[in-house]
Amino acid sequence: MATDETSMIDDYLLDRLPPEDRRAFETRLAQDSGLAGRVAERRQLLTQIEIYGDHLIKQRHRTIHHREASTPPCPPRRRGRLRSSFSSPT
């Protein structure tokens, strides 16, 4: 599949074509069964990519949540502990 055609198919599927270009593409799509097949394949691929992306986001969220739930809280900070090191001489 040519890169220009792939870009055009992606723009069509992602609704990024201006109305007149969309109408022209749909006319071509109705007349060219090969193009219709390539559009169907690309639609399936983009759907799978979207599903996989959603899966990765959910998996990352679960990992972060699990890590936060299993990390003990930080001990309280002692106030004034570093002040003597940074205080100016008087």
N, C-alpha and C positions, 0 to 999 in steps of 0.2 A: 504494500500500500504506500503510495507516495506521501511524503511528509506534508505537502500542501493539502492533499485530500484528507489526511488524518487530522490536521488542524481544523479543517472545515467541518469534519464530522464531530470533533470534540466541541467546537463552537456551537454547532447545531444541538448536540445533546445537552450541553450545559446552558443553553438558551442565551448565548452571547452574540448571536447574529442579529444585525438590524432587520427590521420587518421585511424589507424588499429582498434582501439576500436570503432570508429564511424561506420566503415564498418560492424564490428561484431554486433553492436547494430541494425543497419539497417536490417541486415539479420534476426536477431531475431524478429524485428518489423514486417517484411513481413510475418513471419510464425505464429505469435501469435496475434490473433485479440483482445484478452484481453489487451495485452500490448499496442496495437495500440489505444485502447479506453482510456487507462490511460494516454497515451502520449497526446491525443487530449484534455482530461480534464485538464491536467497540462498546456498545451499550452494556453488554454482559461484562466485559473487562472493567469498565468504569464502575459498575455496580459492585463487582468483587473487590476492587481497590477500596471503595468506600466502606464496604463491610469489614474488610481487613483493618482499615484505619480506625474504625469504630472499636473493633476488638482490641487493637493496640492501646487505644486511649483508656478503655475500661480496665485492661490488664495493668497498665501503668498506675491508674488510680487505685486499684486494689493493692498493688505493691507498696505505694506510698502510705496508704491507710494502714496496712499491716505493719509497716516499718514504724510508723508513728505510734501505733498501739503497743508495740513490743519494746519501745525505747523507754527506759526509765527516765523520770523527770530529772532535770538538772538540779544539783544541790543549790540551796539558796546562796546568794552571793553575800560575802561579808562586806559591809560598808566600811570605808576608811582604810582598808587593807593596803591599797596602793597610794594613798594620799601622801604619805610621808616621802615616798620616792619621788613624787612630782611636785611637792610643795617648794615654793621659793624660799631661799634662806632669808631670815629676818634679822 
